[in-house]
Amino acid sequence: MSSPRWLKRLGASLLIGGQAVTATLRGRINTVDLQDQLMEAGPGTLLIVLIISIAAGSVFNIQVAAELTRQGAGSTVGGILAIGLAREIAPLLTSCLLAGKVATAYAAQLGTMKVTEQIDAITMLRTDPVEYLVVPRMIAMVVMAPVQCFFFFLMAVWSGQITSTALYNIPPAVFWTSVRTWMDPTDLPFMLVKALVFGLIIAVIACGWGLTTKGGPKEVGTSTTGAVVMILILVAIMDVVLTQVLFGA
């Protein structure tokens, strides 16, 4: 009995990821394409990240602040919001947004190149497709995922403070004092570590699924959908592991 196709593709994606990491460490980087990919994963995605972060911070805070002010604990709202965002919400939601915006582009681009035999042409020119196509995308995601996550966190906390003050009359000074008091010095660095790992997963799986596409144009759509589903599953599993390792002690 043969193993499921998704398992074979996952194995192939991990091998491609290993090749990409090795090529990066050796300095074999396609710098021309890297600039385009950094723009795609960075400024090209920033607006949607900021919009969702403002909404997430406001909604989360409305739920929390309403209950805590009823309990007479309004002074703790900022700290609870900041901890929730840094340890879980910011890296997880940022990775979901990047999976929807950037990973779909990676999988579709490489999948199209595969089915139209452009990958074969690159190989015939004695150019490694992994070095030429995967490395710039992987570096872009590893660099930009923590940056996007940091912006998400800042905007979400800021929007939380605005809603706290406007709706529940919590003074800004009380809110920010609570944030500083409750947050651990390691929370932000660990948040960025989570985002970096999630960014690596997104790039490796999206590129792997793209390069293992077989068939015609119809398969490109199937590969793109499959890549996003696999990314979300792996990010969720890795989130449990990282939360236990980084914050479980």
Steps between C-alpha positions, in 0.01 A plus 500: 500500500650834395512796736252788448602768251490777761756307708733463199463872426570587863819294488603661171425846644721431803783389269456816292502705819822332612662575163386863524642543851831342390521725192426806715774411749741463208406846373336378178225760492316639198513865614303634202193291581555550874410871478171421326413233756584728794263761355228238452528359854563842660346825370270308264332328796534765772166674441288187551706411811440845649125493426454156657720593798289808580182293476645211705632728774171689524276192502716304745520801727127571491432144612763511777444857618123461526534204736790635705344842557187325630724309742673821606832395341516754218861583586613155377352530148821619328716227649264217408463633145876538453579152633228339287627678190871439554476135599233379261278729294759715317726220365210267421280754320797649315599157370141432388495831311837426338381151407196647328681787327858387433499118514224482239711717269809281554315174438316635195813657345718192541217262413437687174872494420507126567205404279618730217846333519680824591663315793643245252636787288670653806656162580623461141676835533698342786327717757372343821124577526521489880777761511339714231136486612464364855788672684381860433146412606616322814727788607223752431255314723749437780593870504155650450283271716651633829482858368133461409432332834663791688287755312192286568577501873562877518184593310282251689615628842456860386146433372428318827604808697280725284192279548569462874512875547209579266257229612595420860667823623827323585769775511784447247760522782329216687480290182869542408616448860310171498670400172848568643422326829349183359729435205811292553825631337519179295146523360587716198818307399312170533213643292748582222652149525153353449441725199837406349430126530151546354650703213743217424216245498292720267783544249616136499153347463377754242810458283506123551138459395561726200805306381327161542196599290420247228253515212344804339381845607216348706758344732647844576182598685492168683865540603441854623205392716689196628800713593292741709319215678830326582654830618210566737520147642878515552489851646231388748708197605820704524314767698417243770864386513648851509248621759600214729876550439506881518222583744427173678767531767 
